[in-house]
Amino acid sequence: MKVTVIGSGYVGLVAGACFAETGNDVVCADHDAGKIAGLREGILPIYEPGLDALVERNAAAGRLAFTTDLGAAIRHGDVVFIAVGTPPGEDGSADLQHVIAVAGTIGRHLDRFKVVVTKSTVPVGTAAKVREALRAESDADVAVASNPEFLKEGAAIDDFMKPDRVVLGVDDPRAEQLLRDLYAPYVRSGAPILFMDIPSAEVTKYAANAMLATRISFMNQVADLCERVGADVFSVRQGIGSDSRIGNAFLFPGPGYGGSCFPKDVKALVHTARQAGMVPTLWEAVEEVNARQKQLVFGKLVAALGDVRGRTVAVWGLAFKAGTDDMRESPAVELVHALLGAGATVQAHDPQAMTVAAALWGDRVRLADEPYAALAGADALCVMTEWLVYRNPDFARIRDALTTPVVIDGRNLYDPRRMADLGFRHATIGRSTA
């Protein structure tokens, strides 16, 4: 099948490469000439495990091409996916200007029946706006569909190739058949393709992310309670996670959720609910808990060191999670800004996010090329991302490098009793040393 993906960011690039991997003829289009030039040379604008090899293999086979010529790309595709950004506005709403602009461009280049699919995360009602933008430019035969993505950064290739489910909002039987055929290779193991009305598909994406964000905020509040009453959140997590109605996923306490999805999607859902006349108390509370949680590590550090002005703090992990270089809404970013604002010196390391960090902070943060280099002369270590390289470090080397043996373990990577035996002042999120 001939497939076009407009937008070569995280979602668009993963989708394009994975569609090509199953034999489709895919063109990825983007206005950013620098990004397209890099992709043609095999230089990816993001880090995602396995994506570079996937892009290289399918480009070499002629199944995956990159262009800035949107008109030619649109004419190429039987199915055209819109995968451009929807950044949050000041009121929390999703900014749809790029989605609608692309829809207008598609309308000007319709040359035969096509299915236009919103792949970007968009609020309910967006497909109707896309349809209006198409019709404003052309009276050609076209179908509109919604296909929200459920990719986890760091595991996006597996999520796309072996999905839990594929959600498709359609109102045209021709679109349903084309999309059923396109996604058939990915559901051979029995995962369902869930066809539904378009508004339901649009709500499903936000509802899924809000549920996961809620679980994270819930567990972070449980961790707060555990600290106050002397319980251990690991034991509590096992106790509730063993209930088949609850399960273990997304019940790990930490420094708050971040990334490109949960923060903006919860905000957008709150905005949509308010617009619909609701009072979204639960989702507002999820945001409030997360905002407080992002301040927790800094508070624990101040409790351990006192005034941090003039102190040097090492930070391990800058990406919002392991497996990505994405620092958007990362709790580590908030910590670093708090430290800088309080007059501390920050020395940081991350296995993948150093280029992003350098662009964000310049010389305001000392970036180390390996973890232990970030410890030199530091008064404390804050662990903010659960990268494997941080999980079983040389503790004697850490203790010798730090001027005071303080470790703020924002991801609960280390056993409290072992850390106490090694002579560390070790702060966790909801864990007990008893």
Rosetta blueprint (number, residue, H / E / L):
1 M L
2 K E
3 V E
4 T E
5 V E
6 I E
7 G L
8 S L
9 G L
10 Y H
11 V H
12 G H
13 L H
14 V H
15 A H
16 G H
17 A H
18 C H
19 F H
20 A H
21 E H
22 T L
23 G L
24 N L
25 D E
26 V E
27 V E
28 C E
29 A E
30 D L
31 H L
32 D L
33 A H
34 G H
35 K H
36 I H
37 A H
38 G H
39 L H
40 R H
41 E L
42 G L
43 I L
44 L L
45 P L
46 I L
47 Y L
48 E L
49 P L
50 G L
51 L H
52 D H
53 A H
54 L H
55 V H
56 E H
57 R H
58 N H
59 A H
60 A H
61 A L
62 G L
63 R L
64 L E
65 A E
66 F E
67 T E
68 T L
69 D L
70 L H
71 G H
72 A H
73 A H
74 I H
75 R H
76 H H
77 G L
78 D L
79 V E
80 V E
81 F E
82 I E
83 A L
84 V L
85 G L
86 T L
87 P L
88 P E
89 G L
90 E L
91 D L
92 G L
93 S L
94 A E
95 D L
96 L L
97 Q H
98 H H
99 V H
100 I H
101 A H
102 V H
103 A H
104 G H
105 T H
106 I H
107 G H
108 R H
109 H L
110 L L
111 D L
112 R L
113 F L
114 K E
115 V E
116 V E
117 V E
118 T E
119 K L
120 S L
121 T L
122 V L
123 P L
124 V L
125 G L
126 T H
127 A H
128 A H
129 K H
130 V H
131 R H
132 E H
133 A H
134 L H
135 R H
136 A H
137 E H
138 S L
139 D L
140 A L
141 D L
142 V E
143 A E
144 V E
145 A E
146 S E
147 N L
148 P L
149 E L
150 F L
151 L L
152 K L
153 E L
154 G L
155 A L
156 A H
157 I H
158 D H
159 D H
160 F H
161 M H
162 K L
163 P L
164 D L
165 R L
166 V E
167 V E
168 L E
169 G E
170 V L
171 D L
172 D L
173 P H
174 R H
175 A H
176 E H
177 Q H
178 L H
179 L H
180 R H
181 D H
182 L H
183 Y H
184 A H
185 P H
186 Y H
187 V H
188 R L
189 S L
190 G L
191 A L
192 P L
193 I E
194 L E
195 F E
196 M E
197 D L
198 I H
199 P H
200 S H
201 A H
202 E H
203 V H
204 T H
205 K H
206 Y H
207 A H
208 A H
209 N H
210 A H
211 M H
212 L H
213 A H
214 T H
215 R H
216 I H
217 S H
218 F H
219 M H
220 N H
221 Q H
222 V H
223 A H
224 D H
225 L H
226 C H
227 E H
228 R H
229 V H
230 G L
231 A L
232 D L
233 V H
234 F H
235 S H
236 V H
237 R H
238 Q H
239 G H
240 I H
241 G H
242 S L
243 D L
244 S L
245 R L
246 I L
247 G L
248 N L
249 A L
250 F L
251 L L
252 F L
253 P L
254 G L
255 P L
256 G L
257 Y L
258 G L
259 G L
260 S L
261 C L
262 F H
263 P H
264 K H
265 D H
266 V H
267 K H
268 A H
269 L H
270 V H
271 H H
272 T H
273 A H
274 R H
275 Q H
276 A L
277 G L
278 M L
279 V L
280 P L
281 T H
282 L H
283 W H
284 E H
285 A H
286 V H
287 E H
288 E H
289 V H
290 N H
291 A H
292 R H
293 Q H
294 K L
295 Q L
296 L H
297 V H
298 F H
299 G H
300 K H
301 L H
302 V H
303 A H
304 A H
305 L H
306 G L
307 D L
308 V L
309 R L
310 G L
311 R L
312 T E
313 V E
314 A E
315 V E
316 W E
317 G L
318 L L
319 A L
320 F L
321 K L
322 A L
323 G L
324 T L
325 D L
326 D L
327 M L
328 R L
329 E L
330 S L
331 P H
332 A H
333 V H
334 E H
335 L H
336 V H
337 H H
338 A H
339 L H
340 L H
341 G H
342 A L
343 G L
344 A L
345 T E
346 V E
347 Q E
348 A E
349 H E
350 D L
351 P L
352 Q L
353 A L
354 M H
355 T H
356 V H
357 A H
358 A H
359 A H
360 L H
361 W H
362 G H
363 D H
364 R H
365 V L
366 R E
367 L E
368 A L
369 D L
370 E L
371 P H
372 Y H
373 A H
374 A H
375 L H
376 A L
377 G L
378 A L
379 D L
380 A E
381 L E
382 C E
383 V E
384 M L
385 T L
386 E L
387 W L
388 L H
389 V H
390 Y H
391 R L
392 N L
393 P L
394 D L
395 F H
396 A H
397 R H
398 I H
399 R H
400 D H
401 A H
402 L L
403 T L
404 T L
405 P L
406 V E
407 V E
408 I E
409 D E
410 G L
411 R L
412 N L
413 L L
414 Y L
415 D L
416 P H
417 R H
418 R H
419 M H
420 A H
421 D H
422 L L
423 G L
424 F L
425 R E
426 H E
427 A E
428 T L
429 I L
430 G L
431 R L
432 S L
433 T L
434 A L
